[in-house]
Amino acid sequence: MSTTAGTGIGTFTIRPLDPLKDAELLHGWVTHPKAAFWMMQDAKLQDVEREYMRIAAHEHHHAYFGRHDGEPAFLMEKYDPRYVELAGLYEPEPGDVGMHFLVAPTDRPLHGFTRAVITAVMDELFADPRTRRVVVEPDVTNKAVHALNEAVGFVPVREIDKPEKRALLSFCTRERFFNRHSLAARGVDV
């Protein structure tokens, strides 16, 4: 993957996740109370290793490790919604890419950081010219992520029932993201 800059908060780098090397750090992130929507609160280290080994072996699901100015900062997952997470729950279009992200817990929050992370994630996804639309399915009760999604250009479509949750299916086209990103870069409140 690549390096993303220009967020106004520093430099983000994204690389493929190493399930064994990164599992201990990820375990602390996914079991933290802030990560309740990640649904791994009771996971043991071996559970995290096993889950990310499964993702690493999957043809249509990939996990990435993100750093901010060289420090561990976030987890990103990219998936093909025709085969993972949303198979049979909506009508996919060519160029659809599914996404999850999780910002690492911190004792020193930085104003605007989570929005900068989702912007870097979206920049990374849209760096692939085949990506036309990003698809997300957060829990309907996760109001904080709905606001972040809207800020970068996602439009809610409808609620759907997944085995583990009631989700808000939302889409963000390439054009909508870059329009929002351009306005935000110029200081226009979006």
Beta strands, then each sheet from edge to edge (+ up, - down):
strand 1: 3-4
strand 2: 12-16
strand 3: 61-68
strand 4: 71-79
strand 5: 96-103
strand 6: 133-136
strand 7: 155-161
strand 8: 166-173
sheet 1: 1+ 2- 3+ 4- 5+ 6+ 8- 7+
end
